[in-house]
């Protein structure tokens, strides 16, 4: 008689919506795919590689947007007083 594993109660909630591709995620955020990849490398956007391709949950993109800085200081743009 084999024992069944108990279901892990600490798993993520069900997806509940379709997963987005890299292109779709970039379109949602109005960014280039290259920029989205940079955010992925820095760990600022959450995504998963499934079947060799990046997939994203809309909720993760919404969380990224909600936590993003409101004003970015690009190199030198705001470095001097007016």
C-alpha positions in Angstrom: 0.0 0.0 0.0 1.5 3.3 -1.0 0.9 6.5 0.8 -0.4 9.5 -1.1 1.4 12.8 -0.6 -0.7 15.4 1.2 -1.4 18.4 -0.9 0.8 21.3 -0.2 -1.4 23.9 1.4 1.3 26.6 0.9 1.0 26.7 -2.9 0.2 29.8 -4.9 -3.4 30.4 -5.6 -4.8 29.1 -9.0 -3.9 31.2 -12.0 -7.5 31.9 -12.8 -6.6 33.7 -16.1 -4.6 33.0 -19.2 -0.9 33.5 -19.0 0.7 36.3 -21.0 3.7 36.0 -23.4 6.7 38.3 -23.2 5.2 40.4 -26.1 1.8 40.6 -24.4 3.4 41.5 -21.0 5.4 44.2 -22.8 2.3 45.5 -24.5 0.4 45.7 -21.2 3.2 47.7 -19.6 3.8 49.8 -22.7 7.5 48.7 -22.7 9.8 47.0 -25.1 10.4 43.3 -24.7 14.1 44.2 -24.1 13.1 46.4 -21.1 10.8 43.7 -19.7 13.8 41.2 -19.9 16.0 43.7 -18.0 13.4 43.9 -15.3 13.2 40.1 -15.2 17.0 39.9 -14.8 16.9 42.4 -11.9 14.0 40.4 -10.3 11.6 43.4 -10.5 9.0 41.5 -12.6 7.9 38.0 -11.8 7.6 35.5 -14.6 8.2 31.9 -15.3 9.8 30.0 -18.2 7.3 27.4 -19.3 8.1 25.3 -22.4 11.2 27.4 -23.1 9.2 30.7 -23.2 8.5 33.4 -20.7 5.0 33.5 -19.2 3.5 36.1 -16.9 0.4 36.5 -14.7 -1.5 39.7 -15.1 -1.6 40.1 -11.3 2.2 40.1 -11.2 2.4 42.8 -13.9 -0.2 44.8 -11.9 1.9 44.4 -8.8 5.0 45.5 -10.6 3.2 48.6 -11.8 1.8 49.4 -8.4 5.3 49.2 -6.8 7.2 51.1 -9.6 8.7 54.4 -8.8 6.6 57.3 -9.8 9.5 59.4 -11.1 12.7 58.0 -12.5 15.8 60.1 -12.5 17.6 59.3 -15.8 21.3 59.9 -15.7 21.9 63.6 -15.4 18.3 64.7 -16.1 17.6 65.9 -12.6 21.1 66.1 -11.3 21.3 69.9 -11.2 19.2 72.5 -9.5 17.1 74.9 -11.6 
